[in-house]
Amino acid sequence: MKNTNKIHVLLFFLLVFSALFSAAGLCQEMGGKKLVITPDMLWEYAHILMDKEDYTAAQIELKRFVHFFPTDERIALAKIDTAKCLFHGGQYLASARICNEIMLDMSESPTPESLEEQACFLQSLCFEKMGNIGHAKLVLHNYLTLIHDGSARSKKSRDKAYFHLGRLYLGQGAKTASLEEIKKAEEFFAGISPAGMKKYHVSQYLAAIARGKKFPLKNPGLGGALALVPGAGFLYTHRFHDALASLAVNGGLALAAHKAWDQDNKALAGVLALVGTGFYTGNIYGSITAVHKYNRNGMFDLINGQVALTPVVGKDGYGVMLEMPFSLPGK
């Protein structure tokens, strides 16, 4: 009886599925039309998604475009747009890899110079966002070697590269209190053409550099030497609470060890002396570190108070202070 019921159930489902498939086939025959996705349709849909800031869906559609229409003349544009979508989605490494593919493709097939520029600057920005400032600068240095024809477009591209390199060097110099990095930034800013200086508001950056170079940097060696007297090294960097704490702890341990020795409690005196040595060494190391931190924080706050060192990303690109024309490549 049970087996018979199971057979009836299976027959029922088979009939239902047969009816559905027959209906679908009938509808298709009646319609007599098939939906064909053309390159233009897929291209337009992907960019509608980009305009709506649905970058995840947009980059998927662009990848479909590249896969299904590999001979379309917009392949390179699709790749750079995919890189932009990945960038906006926070996938900086994936975006940088696509930019690298575009630049490698240039050696095998001609690519518009504008795409070459977009790929280079976007890749540099990706590395910057990942915190790899060295690679961000290297990409721009390599790009400068490619644009040396002396044309008007080449000069504009060089100005743009000089500005971004100057900003990157200035940011590094401010964060590490490195006058050498700041001087390199000044050299790049100074190499920008008069028109580029006006466009990128370079005068603000040069003014910030002038202020930064006047910042009274403190000597880490002197801070360590002063720390031979517990707390004096911290006083050198105006860290008064740390200075008082260091003096109290080191002085207290030294006094306790001395009293224990006078009371012929040599074991306790040895332990206190060992602990005190650790605190005393920490006092010296901490004082040297405090000097480095004082220089970094002071330099960064002074320069960053004049110009923004970190790009702010938005839908239409990213700008650096006062509507700086620091736009996302191609936007």
Helices and strands as residue ranges (DSSP letters): H 2-31, H 39-51, H 55-68, H 75-88, H 92-106, H 113-129, H 133-146, H 152-176, H 179-190, H 194-200, H 202-213, H 220-226, H 232-236, H 240-262, H 266-304, E 312-314, E 317-319
